[in-house]
Amino acid sequence: MFTGKNYRTLKSGARLVHLLLGLAISAGFLETGCSRPGPFVKIHRLFVGKNWTDEVEGVIPPSKKIEEIRQLGRQMASASSDRRSVIAQQLLAMYQAEEDPNLRWAIFQAFGDDRSPQAYALVELALADSDPDLRVAACRRLGRWGGAEAAERLSRVLSTEKSAAVRMAAIRALGDTRHPPAIAALGAVLEERDPAFQFEAMLALRKLTGQDLGLNAEKWRQYVRSHWAAGEETTLAGREAPSTSR
C-alpha cells in the first residue's frame, strides 16, 4: 500500500539522485570532451529540464577554443605574408601560455606546413613539451622540412631524449632530411645495444644514402665509418645535398 511514508522515501531518493548528479557535473565527470553531451548529461537533463547547459558563464569550453584555433589556422593559410606573420605570432603566444595539451596540439596542427620563423619557434617549443606526442609530431615535421637545421636538431634530440617513442620518431625523421651529417647521428645509434633502435637506424640510413646493405648492423657501421671519415658530405645516393636556406 502506497503511504505518505513511501512518498517521502521516494522524494528523498529523488533529491539524493539530483544532488549526486549535480556534484558529478561540478566535478566535470559528465563531460565527454566531445562536441556531443555525455550519457550522464542526458540523464541529468531528464531531472532538471531541457534548458540545462554544460557551459559555465565566463569560461570558454575547450571545443570552442579548438574551433577558434582551427579558424586562425585557416586564415593563416590564405592570408597575405604580413597578416600570416601576425596570426602565427598570435598562435605561438597562445601555445606558450596554454596548459591543456589538447589545445597545444590544436595550435601545432593549425600551423600546417608553414615554415615561418614562428613555425620554427613552435617546433622548438614542441620538442621540449611535456607531452611526448607533441615531441613526436615535432620530429616528424622536421623530417618533412629536411635540410641541415632539421638534421642537426634531430641529432640533438637523439642524444638527449629519454622517451623511446620520441627517439624512434627522430631516427625515422633523420632518414627523411636528405642531409649528409645525419649519417653520423644514425651511425651512433648503431652503436647502441637496443636492436629496435638499430633496426630503425638501418632503415633510415638506407633511405638517406640510397645504399642497400640489408639489415646487417656491422656492414652499416663500416659504411658509416668509411664514408663519414672520408668526408663524403656533398652528395647522397648520387643526389646533390639540399640547400639549407629557408
Phi and psi in degrees as GROMACS dihedral restraints (atoms count N, CA, C in turn):
[ dihedral_restraints ]
;  ai    aj    ak    al  type     phi  dphi    fc
    3     4     5     6     1   -81.2    20    10
    4     5     6     7     1   117.1    20    10
    6     7     8     9     1  -115.7    20    10
    7     8     9    10     1   173.8    20    10
    9    10    11    12     1   -60.3    20    10
   10    11    12    13     1   -33.0    20    10
   12    13    14    15     1   -65.8    20    10
   13    14    15    16     1   -41.5    20    10
   15    16    17    18     1   -60.8    20    10
   16    17    18    19     1   -41.8    20    10
   18    19    20    21     1   -63.1    20    10
   19    20    21    22     1   -43.5    20    10
   21    22    23    24     1   -64.6    20    10
   22    23    24    25     1   -36.9    20    10
   24    25    26    27     1   -64.3    20    10
   25    26    27    28     1   -45.5    20    10
   27    28    29    30     1   -63.7    20    10
   28    29    30    31     1   -41.0    20    10
   30    31    32    33     1   -64.5    20    10
   31    32    33    34     1   -41.0    20    10
   33    34    35    36     1   -64.4    20    10
   34    35    36    37     1   -39.0    20    10
   36    37    38    39     1   -64.2    20    10
   37    38    39    40     1   -41.2    20    10
   39    40    41    42     1   -63.5    20    10
   40    41    42    43     1   -40.7    20    10
   42    43    44    45     1   -63.0    20    10
   43    44    45    46     1   -39.2    20    10
   45    46    47    48     1   -64.2    20    10
   46    47    48    49     1   -43.9    20    10
   48    49    50    51     1   -61.3    20    10
   49    50    51    52     1   -43.5    20    10
   51    52    53    54     1   -61.0    20    10
   52    53    54    55     1   -42.3    20    10
   54    55    56    57     1   -63.9    20    10
   55    56    57    58     1   -45.6    20    10
   57    58    59    60     1   -64.2    20    10
   58    59    60    61     1   -40.3    20    10
   60    61    62    63     1   -64.6    20    10
   61    62    63    64     1   -39.4    20    10
   63    64    65    66     1   -63.5    20    10
   64    65    66    67     1   -41.1    20    10
   66    67    68    69     1   -64.8    20    10
   67    68    69    70     1   -39.1    20    10
   69    70    71    72     1   -63.2    20    10
   70    71    72    73     1   -39.3    20    10
   72    73    74    75     1   -64.0    20    10
   73    74    75    76     1   -44.0    20    10
   75    76    77    78     1   -61.1    20    10
   76    77    78    79     1   -35.1    20    10
   78    79    80    81     1   -81.1    20    10
   79    80    81    82     1    -8.5    20    10
   81    82    83    84     1    85.1    20    10
   82    83    84    85     1    16.7    20    10
   84    85    86    87     1   -82.4    20    10
   85    86    87    88     1    -9.4    20    10
   87    88    89    90     1   -97.6    20    10
   88    89    90    91     1    -5.5    20    10
   90    91    92    93     1   -92.6    20    10
   91    92    93    94     1   127.1    20    10
   93    94    95    96     1   -83.6    20    10
   94    95    96    97     1   -15.3    20    10
   96    97    98    99     1    88.4    20    10
   97    98    99   100     1    -5.4    20    10
   99   100   101   102     1  -100.4    20    10
  100   101   102   103     1   175.9    20    10
  102   103   104   105     1   -74.2    20    10
  103   104   105   106     1   -20.3    20    10
  105   106   107   108     1   -94.3    20    10
  106   107   108   109     1   146.2    20    10
  108   109   110   111     1   -68.6    20    10
  109   110   111   112     1   148.5    20    10
  111   112   113   114     1   -73.2    20    10
  112   113   114   115     1   169.1    20    10
  114   115   116   117     1   -62.5    20    10
  115   116   117   118     1   -35.8    20    10
  117   118   119   120     1   -71.3    20    10
  118   119   120   121     1   -29.2    20    10
  120   121   122   123     1   -62.6    20    10
  121   122   123   124     1   -42.1    20    10
  123   124   125   126     1   -64.0    20    10
  124   125   126   127     1   -40.5    20    10
  126   127   128   129     1   -62.8    20    10
  127   128   129   130     1   -43.0    20    10
  129   130   131   132     1   -63.1    20    10
  130   131   132   133     1   -35.3    20    10
  132   133   134   135     1   -64.3    20    10
  133   134   135   136     1   -28.0    20    10
  135   136   137   138     1   -65.7    20    10
  136   137   138   139     1   -31.5    20    10
  138   139   140   141     1   -84.4    20    10
  139   140   141   142     1   -40.3    20    10
  141   142   143   144     1  -109.3    20    10
  142   143   144   145     1    -4.6    20    10
  144   145   146   147     1   110.8    20    10
  145   146   147   148     1   164.2    20    10
  147   148   149   150     1   -77.3    20    10
  148   149   150   151     1   -13.7    20    10
  150   151   152   153     1   -85.1    20    10
  151   152   153   154     1     3.1    20    10
  153   154   155   156     1   -67.5    20    10
  154   155   156   157     1   142.9    20    10
  156   157   158   159     1  -130.3    20    10
  157   158   159   160     1   148.3    20    10
  159   160   161   162     1   -91.8    20    10
  160   161   162   163     1     4.6    20    10
  162   163   164   165     1   -88.0    20    10
  163   164   165   166     1   141.7    20    10
  165   166   167   168     1  -105.4    20    10
  166   167   168   169     1   131.9    20    10
  168   169   170   171     1   -59.3    20    10
  169   170   171   172     1   130.7    20    10
  171   172   173   174     1    86.2    20    10
  172   173   174   175     1    -3.9    20    10
  174   175   176   177     1  -120.4    20    10
  175   176   177   178     1   125.7    20    10
  177   178   179   180     1   -83.6    20    10
  178   179   180   181     1   122.1    20    10
  180   181   182   183     1   -61.2    20    10
  181   182   183   184     1   148.2    20    10
  183   184   185   186     1   -54.9    20    10
  184   185   186   187     1   -36.8    20    10
  186   187   188   189     1   -62.0    20    10
  187   188   189   190     1   -37.5    20    10
  189   190   191   192     1   -72.4    20    10
  190   191   192   193     1   -36.0    20    10
  192   193   194   195     1   -62.7    20    10
  193   194   195   196     1   -43.1    20    10
  195   196   197   198     1   -62.5    20    10
  196   197   198   199     1   -41.0    20    10
  198   199   200   201     1   -65.2    20    10
  199   200   201   202     1   -37.8    20    10
  201   202   203   204     1   -64.3    20    10
  202   203   204   205     1   -40.5    20    10
  204   205   206   207     1   -64.0    20    10
  205   206   207   208     1   -44.6    20    10
  207   208   209   210     1   -63.2    20    10
  208   209   210   211     1   -37.2    20    10
  210   211   212   213     1   -63.4    20    10
  211   212   213   214     1   -41.0    20    10
  213   214   215   216     1   -62.8    20    10
  214   215   216   217     1   -39.0    20    10
  216   217   218   219     1   -62.7    20    10
  217   218   219   220     1   -41.5    20    10
  219   220   221   222     1   -65.9    20    10
  220   221   222   223     1   -39.2    20    10
  222   223   224   225     1   -64.3    20    10
  223   224   225   226     1   -41.1    20    10
  225   226   227   228     1   -64.3    20    10
  226   227   228   229     1   -37.3    20    10
  228   229   230   231     1   -64.5    20    10
  229   230   231   232     1   -28.8    20    10
  231   232   233   234     1  -112.0    20    10
  232   233   234   235     1     4.8    20    10
  234   235   236   237     1   -84.9    20    10
  235   236   237   238     1   165.9    20    10
  237   238   239   240     1   -68.0    20    10
  238   239   240   241     1   167.4    20    10
  240   241   242   243     1   -57.8    20    10
  241   242   243   244     1   -45.8    20    10
  243   244   245   246     1   -65.4    20    10
  244   245   246   247     1   -45.4    20    10
  246   247   248   249     1   -65.6    20    10
  247   248   249   250     1   -38.3    20    10
  249   250   251   252     1   -61.4    20    10
  250   251   252   253     1   -40.0    20    10
  252   253   254   255     1   -63.7    20    10
  253   254   255   256     1   -39.3    20    10
  255   256   257   258     1   -65.1    20    10
  256   257   258   259     1   -45.2    20    10
  258   259   260   261     1   -65.4    20    10
  259   260   261   262     1   -41.6    20    10
  261   262   263   264     1   -60.9    20    10
  262   263   264   265     1   -40.6    20    10
  264   265   266   267     1   -65.8    20    10
  265   266   267   268     1   -37.6    20    10
  267   268   269   270     1   -63.7    20    10
  268   269   270   271     1   -46.0    20    10
  270   271   272   273     1   -64.9    20    10
  271   272   273   274     1   -38.5    20    10
  273   274   275   276     1   -62.2    20    10
  274   275   276   277     1   -43.1    20    10
  276   277   278   279     1   -64.4    20    10
  277   278   279   280     1   -37.7    20    10
  279   280   281   282     1   -63.7    20    10
  280   281   282   283     1   -41.2    20    10
  282   283   284   285     1   -61.7    20    10
  283   284   285   286     1   -45.1    20    10
  285   286   287   288     1   -63.1    20    10
  286   287   288   289     1   -31.5    20    10
  288   289   290   291     1   -93.2    20    10
  289   290   291   292     1   -12.5    20    10
  291   292   293   294     1   -82.4    20    10
  292   293   294   295     1   132.4    20    10
  294   295   296   297     1   -95.9    20    10
  295   296   297   298     1   -22.2    20    10
  297   298   299   300     1   -82.8    20    10
  298   299   300   301     1   117.7    20    10
  300   301   302   303     1   -62.8    20    10
  301   302   303   304     1   -28.5    20    10
  303   304   305   306     1   -66.1    20    10
  304   305   306   307     1   -37.4    20    10
  306   307   308   309     1   -74.5    20    10
  307   308   309   310     1   -35.4    20    10
  309   310   311   312     1   -63.1    20    10
  310   311   312   313     1   -38.7    20    10
  312   313   314   315     1   -62.1    20    10
  313   314   315   316     1   -43.0    20    10
  315   316   317   318     1   -61.5    20    10
  316   317   318   319     1   -39.9    20    10
  318   319   320   321     1   -65.1    20    10
  319   320   321   322     1   -43.7    20    10
  321   322   323   324     1   -59.4    20    10
  322   323   324   325     1   -43.7    20    10
  324   325   326   327     1   -68.1    20    10
  325   326   327   328     1   -31.3    20    10
  327   328   329   330     1   -63.4    20    10
  328   329   330   331     1   -25.7    20    10
  330   331   332   333     1   -71.2    20    10
  331   332   333   334     1   -21.7    20    10
  333   334   335   336     1    56.2    20    10
  334   335   336   337     1  -129.6    20    10
  336   337   338   339     1   -99.8    20    10
  337   338   339   340     1    18.4    20    10
  339   340   341   342     1   -60.6    20    10
  340   341   342   343     1   137.5    20    10
  342   343   344   345     1  -124.8    20    10
  343   344   345   346     1    34.6    20    10
  345   346   347   348     1   -73.3    20    10
  346   347   348   349     1   167.6    20    10
  348   349   350   351     1   -55.2    20    10
  349   350   351   352     1   -33.6    20    10
  351   352   353   354     1   -67.6    20    10
  352   353   354   355     1   -34.5    20    10
  354   355   356   357     1   -66.7    20    10
  355   356   357   358     1   -39.9    20    10
  357   358   359   360     1   -65.7    20    10
  358   359   360   361     1   -39.5    20    10
  360   361   362   363     1   -64.2    20    10
  361   362   363   364     1   -37.4    20    10
  363   364   365   366     1   -63.9    20    10
  364   365   366   367     1   -43.1    20    10
  366   367   368   369     1   -61.9    20    10
  367   368   369   370     1   -39.2    20    10
  369   370   371   372     1   -60.7    20    10
  370   371   372   373     1   -43.6    20    10
  372   373   374   375     1   -63.7    20    10
  373   374   375   376     1   -41.8    20    10
  375   376   377   378     1   -65.8    20    10
  376   377   378   379     1   -35.0    20    10
  378   379   380   381     1   -65.3    20    10
  379   380   381   382     1   -22.7    20    10
  381   382   383   384     1  -104.3    20    10
  382   383   384   385     1     8.5    20    10
  384   385   386   387     1   -68.9    20    10
  385   386   387   388     1   150.4    20    10
  387   388   389   390     1   -71.6    20    10
  388   389   390   391     1   -19.1    20    10
  390   391   392   393     1   -88.2    20    10
  391   392   393   394     1   114.9    20    10
  393   394   395   396     1   -62.9    20    10
  394   395   396   397     1   -27.6    20    10
  396   397   398   399     1   -63.4    20    10
  397   398   399   400     1   -36.5    20    10
  399   400   401   402     1   -70.7    20    10
  400   401   402   403     1   -35.3    20    10
  402   403   404   405     1   -66.5    20    10
  403   404   405   406     1   -39.4    20    10
  405   406   407   408     1   -61.7    20    10
  406   407   408   409     1   -45.8    20    10
  408   409   410   411     1   -62.3    20    10
  409   410   411   412     1   -37.1    20    10
  411   412   413   414     1   -65.5    20    10
  412   413   414   415     1   -40.4    20    10
  414   415   416   417     1   -61.8    20    10
  415   416   417   418     1   -44.3    20    10
  417   418   419   420     1   -63.2    20    10
  418   419   420   421     1   -38.4    20    10
  420   421   422   423     1   -66.5    20    10
  421   422   423   424     1   -40.1    20    10
  423   424   425   426     1   -62.1    20    10
  424   425   426   427     1   -39.3    20    10
  426   427   428   429     1   -61.7    20    10
  427   428   429   430     1   -39.9    20    10
  429   430   431   432     1   -67.6    20    10
  430   431   432   433     1   -36.8    20    10
  432   433   434   435     1   -68.2    20    10
  433   434   435   436     1   -41.7    20    10
  435   436   437   438     1    68.3    20    10
  436   437   438   439     1  -175.6    20    10
  438   439   440   441     1    90.5    20    10
  439   440   441   442     1   178.6    20    10
  441   442   443   444     1   -64.2    20    10
  442   443   444   445     1   -47.1    20    10
  444   445   446   447     1   -62.3    20    10
  445   446   447   448     1   -41.7    20    10
  447   448   449   450     1   -64.8    20    10
  448   449   450   451     1   -44.1    20    10
  450   451   452   453     1   -63.3    20    10
  451   452   453   454     1   -42.3    20    10
  453   454   455   456     1   -65.4    20    10
  454   455   456   457     1   -40.5    20    10
  456   457   458   459     1   -68.4    20    10
  457   458   459   460     1   -40.7    20    10
  459   460   461   462     1   -65.9    20    10
  460   461   462   463     1   -34.6    20    10
  462   463   464   465     1   -63.2    20    10
  463   464   465   466     1   -38.2    20    10
  465   466   467   468     1   -68.0    20    10
  466   467   468   469     1   -35.3    20    10
  468   469   470   471     1   -59.9    20    10
  469   470   471   472     1   -44.3    20    10
  471   472   473   474     1   -60.2    20    10
  472   473   474   475     1   -33.6    20    10
  474   475   476   477     1   -85.6    20    10
  475   476   477   478     1   -14.7    20    10
  477   478   479   480     1  -120.8    20    10
  478   479   480   481     1   -22.9    20    10
  480   481   482   483     1   -72.9    20    10
  481   482   483   484     1   140.2    20    10
  483   484   485   486     1   -98.9    20    10
  484   485   486   487     1   -27.0    20    10
  486   487   488   489     1   -73.6    20    10
  487   488   489   490     1   127.7    20    10
  489   490   491   492     1   -63.4    20    10
  490   491   492   493     1   -38.9    20    10
  492   493   494   495     1   -64.3    20    10
  493   494   495   496     1   -39.8    20    10
  495   496   497   498     1   -70.1    20    10
  496   497   498   499     1   -40.1    20    10
  498   499   500   501     1   -63.9    20    10
  499   500   501   502     1   -40.0    20    10
  501   502   503   504     1   -60.2    20    10
  502   503   504   505     1   -43.4    20    10
  504   505   506   507     1   -63.2    20    10
  505   506   507   508     1   -38.3    20    10
  507   508   509   510     1   -66.9    20    10
  508   509   510   511     1   -40.1    20    10
  510   511   512   513     1   -61.7    20    10
  511   512   513   514     1   -48.1    20    10
  513   514   515   516     1   -63.3    20    10
  514   515   516   517     1   -40.4    20    10
  516   517   518   519     1   -65.9    20    10
  517   518   519   520     1   -35.0    20    10
  519   520   521   522     1   -60.3    20    10
  520   521   522   523     1   -35.1    20    10
  522   523   524   525     1   -66.1    20    10
  523   524   525   526     1   -20.9    20    10
  525   526   527   528     1   -91.2    20    10
  526   527   528   529     1   -11.8    20    10
  528   529   530   531     1   -72.4    20    10
  529   530   531   532     1   -25.0    20    10
  531   532   533   534     1    58.7    20    10
  532   533   534   535     1    34.3    20    10
  534   535   536   537     1  -122.6    20    10
  535   536   537   538     1   123.6    20    10
  537   538   539   540     1   -52.0    20    10
  538   539   540   541     1   -42.5    20    10
  540   541   542   543     1   -57.2    20    10
  541   542   543   544     1   -18.4    20    10
  543   544   545   546     1   -63.5    20    10
  544   545   546   547     1   -23.2    20    10
  546   547   548   549     1   -59.0    20    10
  547   548   549   550     1   -43.6    20    10
  549   550   551   552     1   -63.3    20    10
  550   551   552   553     1   -42.4    20    10
  552   553   554   555     1   -64.3    20    10
  553   554   555   556     1   -40.6    20    10
  555   556   557   558     1   -70.3    20    10
  556   557   558   559     1   -34.1    20    10
  558   559   560   561     1   -62.2    20    10
  559   560   561   562     1   -36.4    20    10
  561   562   563   564     1   -64.1    20    10
  562   563   564   565     1   -34.7    20    10
  564   565   566   567     1   -65.7    20    10
  565   566   567   568     1   -34.3    20    10
  567   568   569   570     1   -63.4    20    10
  568   569   570   571     1   -20.9    20    10
  570   571   572   573     1   -82.5    20    10
  571   572   573   574     1    -9.4    20    10
  573   574   575   576     1   -76.1    20    10
  574   575   576   577     1   161.1    20    10
  576   577   578   579     1   -88.8    20    10
  577   578   579   580     1   -16.1    20    10
  579   580   581   582     1   -75.2    20    10
  580   581   582   583     1   115.9    20    10
  582   583   584   585     1   -64.5    20    10
  583   584   585   586     1   -27.7    20    10
  585   586   587   588     1   -65.7    20    10
  586   587   588   589     1   -42.3    20    10
  588   589   590   591     1   -68.6    20    10
  589   590   591   592     1   -39.4    20    10
  591   592   593   594     1   -60.3    20    10
  592   593   594   595     1   -42.9    20    10
  594   595   596   597     1   -59.8    20    10
  595   596   597   598     1   -48.1    20    10
  597   598   599   600     1   -64.8    20    10
  598   599   600   601     1   -36.4    20    10
  600   601   602   603     1   -65.3    20    10
  601   602   603   604     1   -38.8    20    10
  603   604   605   606     1   -66.5    20    10
  604   605   606   607     1   -40.4    20    10
  606   607   608   609     1   -63.6    20    10
  607   608   609   610     1   -40.9    20    10
  609   610   611   612     1   -66.9    20    10
  610   611   612   613     1   -39.7    20    10
  612   613   614   615     1   -64.8    20    10
  613   614   615   616     1   -39.3    20    10
  615   616   617   618     1   -62.1    20    10
  616   617   618   619     1   -41.7    20    10
  618   619   620   621     1   -68.0    20    10
  619   620   621   622     1   -39.6    20    10
  621   622   623   624     1   -72.3    20    10
  622   623   624   625     1   -39.8    20    10
  624   625   626   627     1   -99.1    20    10
  625   626   627   628     1   -22.4    20    10
  627   628   629   630     1    82.7    20    10
  628   629   630   631     1    -1.9    20    10
  630   631   632   633     1   -84.7    20    10
  631   632   633   634     1   151.2    20    10
  633   634   635   636     1  -127.1    20    10
  634   635   636   637     1    93.9    20    10
  636   637   638   639     1  -104.0    20    10
  637   638   639   640     1    21.1    20    10
  639   640   641   642     1    68.0    20    10
  640   641   642   643     1  -151.9    20    10
  642   643   644   645     1  -112.3    20    10
  643   644   645   646     1    41.1    20    10
  645   646   647   648     1   -97.5    20    10
  646   647   648   649     1   103.8    20    10
  648   649   650   651     1   -60.7    20    10
  649   650   651   652     1   -36.6    20    10
  651   652   653   654     1   -67.8    20    10
  652   653   654   655     1   -39.5    20    10
  654   655   656   657     1   -62.5    20    10
  655   656   657   658     1   -40.2    20    10
  657   658   659   660     1   -67.8    20    10
  658   659   660   661     1   -36.4    20    10
  660   661   662   663     1   -61.8    20    10
  661   662   663   664     1   -44.3    20    10
  663   664   665   666     1   -63.3    20    10
  664   665   666   667     1   -40.4    20    10
  666   667   668   669     1   -61.2    20    10
  667   668   669   670     1   -47.1    20    10
  669   670   671   672     1   -61.8    20    10
  670   671   672   673     1   -45.0    20    10
  672   673   674   675     1   -62.8    20    10
  673   674   675   676     1   -47.0    20    10
  675   676   677   678     1   -70.3    20    10
  676   677   678   679     1   -45.2    20    10
  678   679   680   681     1   -76.8    20    10
  679   680   681   682     1   -38.6    20    10
  681   682   683   684     1   -72.0    20    10
  682   683   684   685     1   -40.4    20    10
  684   685   686   687     1   -65.1    20    10
  685   686   687   688     1   -30.6    20    10
  687   688   689   690     1   -78.8    20    10
  688   689   690   691     1    -5.9    20    10
  690   691   692   693     1    80.6    20    10
  691   692   693   694     1    28.5    20    10
  693   694   695   696     1   -77.6    20    10
  694   695   696   697     1    83.6    20    10
  696   697   698   699     1  -119.1    20    10
  697   698   699   700     1     3.2    20    10
  699   700   701   702     1  -101.7    20    10
  700   701   702   703     1   -28.0    20    10
  702   703   704   705     1  -134.5    20    10
  703   704   705   706     1   156.1    20    10
  705   706   707   708     1  -135.4    20    10
  706   707   708   709     1   122.5    20    10
  708   709   710   711     1    51.2    20    10
  709   710   711   712     1    39.7    20    10
  711   712   713   714     1    79.2    20    10
  712   713   714   715     1     4.9    20    10
  714   715   716   717     1  -107.6    20    10
  715   716   717   718     1   145.6    20    10
  717   718   719   720     1   -70.8    20    10
  718   719   720   721     1   139.2    20    10
  720   721   722   723     1   -61.7    20    10
  721   722   723   724     1   139.1    20    10
  723   724   725   726     1   -68.2    20    10
  724   725   726   727     1   154.7    20    10
  726   727   728   729     1   -67.0    20    10
  727   728   729   730     1   145.5    20    10
  729   730   731   732     1   -96.1    20    10
  730   731   732   733     1     1.3    20    10
  732   733   734   735     1   -76.6    20    10
  733   734   735   736     1   148.9    20    10
